Amino acid sequence: MDFYDDLLLQLLAALGAALFLGNGLALVRRRADARAAATGRARNEGKRSAHQSDEDLTQAPVLRSVVYMVVGLVVMLAAIGSLVA
């Protein structure tokens, strides 16, 4: 393989690992995020910051996070397998 093929595979492995770890962290922090959102709402009733929208989630959805973790794991393992082979 040449340099660019290796670089692309390394970037795919890093992207898959980031997707896997980022969504894993979101699942771990679910309860703390819900608590922070509840106390933040009680303190700031009606007040919204400029970066918040109606679509902001208080917790990470479990099913979506697990699916993204699986996708990230598959991409990471396929890229690492291609690098090793």
Secondary structure by P-SEA (a helix, b strand, c coil): ccaaaaaaaaaaaaaaaaaaaaaaaaaaaaaaaaaaaaaaaaaccccccccccccccccccaaaaaaaaaaaaaaaaaaaaaaac
